[in-house]
Amino acid sequence: MAAHTNRWGTAAQWCVVPAFKARRLPDESDFLLGATLGVPAVTAAHCLIADGSVHGRDVLVHGGAGAVGRCGIELGRWSGARVVATVSSEAKAEVARACGAELVVDYRREDVASVIRGFSAGIHRVLEVSLAANASIDAEVCGLNAVVVVFGTEGGEATLPVRPPLFKSLSFRFILLYNFSREELERAAGEVERALDDGALTLAPITRFSLDDITAAHELQEDGPFGRVLLEIP
Ligand SMILES: NC(=O)c1ccc[n+]([C@@H]2O[C@H](COP(=O)([O-])OP(=O)(O)OC[C@H]3O[C@@H](n4cnc5c(N)ncnc54)[C@H](OP(=O)(O)O)[C@@H]3O)[C@@H](O)[C@H]2O)c1
């Protein structure tokens, strides 16, 4: 979040940030991994901890091969949850499995709700990247008092079913990292640091660009890359 409310902070060797935003990277974690965490990992951590522990619970991560999604799987497993992930291809399913998802469902080819219901008696927390696509699925697979944390806007506007969420007392929580209080930010970042200490976070597939090729890096990012786009700063 170096660039948030800051004139500088990205594509730079150095930048100035408030001290609480300068986080510790364990000696064993390399800078490549550190560069891929930041916003996605802190977002995923907040989704998992803001409404109570997921230890021993079932968690559903939509878009499990995405930047937030893979962190959600790894942090969910590290927190002691069983993790179910949705993806759109076999290559992405492999990524989600490698991150530790116990069940991976291809949302383009499978009946997501019925596959998940065959696996879980009730999902307790959902990391939702596309409420537009998944509102009914979430309502169907969630257990009593579950929380659907909406962090993404993929697919645009959503239509919410009313009866299933009402009868299960579900909550739909919408979050934006830039609105976190300093306490929430520190708590989520602390969670990421502890997971890093335990070696629970791994490097996503990456495509590297030199700083001179920053235009191509942006173009690939716009296209929705497989994995992460990293700039190598001299
Ligand atoms: N609220 C916040 O504070 C916050 C923080 C970080 C990111 N975000 C937002 O969250 C979204 C994801 O960010 P990201 O960095 O993880 O992007 P990303 O790496 O591009 O991942 C996007 C993911 O969305 C998945 N997806 C799209 N439609 C889906 C559907 N119908 N069902 C299941 N998965 C679906 C994609 O999966 P497939 O490719 O398999 O379809 C992909 O894995 C972006 O909109 C971003 O702006 C918000």
The ligand as an SDF file (V2000), in Angstrom:
LIG
                    3D

 48 52  0  0  0  0  0  0  0  0999 V2000
  -11.7210   -5.0260   -1.6700 N   0  0  0  0  0  0  0  0  0  0  0  0
  -10.3970   -4.9290   -1.6170 C   0  0  0  0  0  0  0  0  0  0  0  0
   -9.8210   -4.3370   -0.7080 O   0  0  0  0  0  0  0  0  0  0  0  0
   -9.6170   -5.6000   -2.7000 C   0  0  0  0  0  0  0  0  0  0  0  0
   -8.2790   -5.9620   -2.4900 C   0  0  0  0  0  0  0  0  0  0  0  0
   -7.6080   -6.6430   -3.5210 C   0  0  0  0  0  0  0  0  0  0  0  0
   -8.2490   -6.8960   -4.7290 C   0  0  0  0  0  0  0  0  0  0  0  0
   -9.5350   -6.4690   -4.8990 N   0  0  0  0  0  0  0  0  0  0  0  0
  -10.2610   -6.7690   -6.1400 C   0  0  0  0  0  0  0  0  0  0  0  0
  -10.4920   -8.1620   -6.1260 O   0  0  0  0  0  0  0  0  0  0  0  0
  -10.5250   -8.6390   -7.4560 C   0  0  0  0  0  0  0  0  0  0  0  0
   -9.5120   -9.7640   -7.5960 C   0  0  0  0  0  0  0  0  0  0  0  0
   -8.2140   -9.2630   -7.3670 O   0  0  0  0  0  0  0  0  0  0  0  0
   -6.9560  -10.1560   -7.6820 P   0  0  0  0  0  0  0  0  0  0  0  0
   -5.7670   -9.2850   -7.5110 O   0  0  0  0  0  0  0  0  0  0  0  0
   -7.0370  -11.4440   -6.9590 O   0  0  0  0  0  0  0  0  0  0  0  0
   -7.1690  -10.3930   -9.2430 O   0  0  0  0  0  0  0  0  0  0  0  0
   -6.7510  -11.6220  -10.1740 P   0  0  0  0  0  0  0  0  0  0  0  0
   -5.4500  -12.1850   -9.7600 O   0  0  0  0  0  0  0  0  0  0  0  0
   -6.9260  -11.1290  -11.5620 O   0  0  0  0  0  0  0  0  0  0  0  0
   -7.8680  -12.6980   -9.8530 O   0  0  0  0  0  0  0  0  0  0  0  0
   -9.1960  -12.5120  -10.2260 C   0  0  0  0  0  0  0  0  0  0  0  0
   -9.8570  -13.8180   -9.9880 C   0  0  0  0  0  0  0  0  0  0  0  0
  -11.2680  -13.6930  -10.1280 O   0  0  0  0  0  0  0  0  0  0  0  0
  -11.7040  -14.9380  -10.5350 C   0  0  0  0  0  0  0  0  0  0  0  0
  -13.0770  -14.9230  -11.0290 N   0  0  0  0  0  0  0  0  0  0  0  0
  -13.6320  -14.1080  -11.9510 C   0  0  0  0  0  0  0  0  0  0  0  0
  -14.9250  -14.4560  -12.1430 N   0  0  0  0  0  0  0  0  0  0  0  0
  -15.1570  -15.5210  -11.3210 C   0  0  0  0  0  0  0  0  0  0  0  0
  -16.2910  -16.3350  -11.0670 C   0  0  0  0  0  0  0  0  0  0  0  0
  -17.4470  -16.1560  -11.7150 N   0  0  0  0  0  0  0  0  0  0  0  0
  -16.1920  -17.3150  -10.1570 N   0  0  0  0  0  0  0  0  0  0  0  0
  -15.0310  -17.5420   -9.5220 C   0  0  0  0  0  0  0  0  0  0  0  0
  -13.9160  -16.8010   -9.7230 N   0  0  0  0  0  0  0  0  0  0  0  0
  -13.9920  -15.8170  -10.6190 C   0  0  0  0  0  0  0  0  0  0  0  0
  -10.7000  -15.3230  -11.5880 C   0  0  0  0  0  0  0  0  0  0  0  0
  -10.7160  -16.7030  -11.7210 O   0  0  0  0  0  0  0  0  0  0  0  0
  -10.6300  -17.3520  -13.1750 P   0  0  0  0  0  0  0  0  0  0  0  0
   -9.5020  -16.6800  -13.9120 O   0  0  0  0  0  0  0  0  0  0  0  0
  -10.3970  -18.7840  -12.8880 O   0  0  0  0  0  0  0  0  0  0  0  0
  -11.9600  -17.0490  -13.8090 O   0  0  0  0  0  0  0  0  0  0  0  0
   -9.3930  -14.8670  -10.9630 C   0  0  0  0  0  0  0  0  0  0  0  0
   -8.7970  -15.9080  -10.2460 O   0  0  0  0  0  0  0  0  0  0  0  0
  -10.2310   -7.4360   -8.3560 C   0  0  0  0  0  0  0  0  0  0  0  0
  -11.4750   -6.9140   -8.7560 O   0  0  0  0  0  0  0  0  0  0  0  0
   -9.5400   -6.4680   -7.4150 C   0  0  0  0  0  0  0  0  0  0  0  0
   -9.7100   -5.1420   -7.8120 O   0  0  0  0  0  0  0  0  0  0  0  0
  -10.2180   -5.8400   -3.9150 C   0  0  0  0  0  0  0  0  0  0  0  0
  1  2  1  0
  2  3  2  0
  2  4  1  0
  4  5  1  0
  4 48  2  0
  5  6  2  0
  6  7  1  0
  7  8  2  0
  8  9  1  0
  8 48  1  0
  9 10  1  0
  9 46  1  0
 10 11  1  0
 11 12  1  0
 11 44  1  0
 12 13  1  0
 13 14  1  0
 14 15  2  0
 14 16  1  0
 14 17  1  0
 17 18  1  0
 18 19  2  0
 18 20  1  0
 18 21  1  0
 21 22  1  0
 22 23  1  0
 23 24  1  0
 23 42  1  0
 24 25  1  0
 25 26  1  0
 25 36  1  0
 26 27  1  0
 26 35  1  0
 27 28  2  0
 28 29  1  0
 29 30  1  0
 29 35  2  0
 30 31  1  0
 30 32  2  0
 32 33  1  0
 33 34  2  0
 34 35  1  0
 36 37  1  0
 36 42  1  0
 37 38  1  0
 38 39  2  0
 38 40  1  0
 38 41  1  0
 42 43  1  0
 44 45  1  0
 44 46  1  0
 46 47  1  0
M  CHG  2   8   1  16  -1
M  END
$$$$
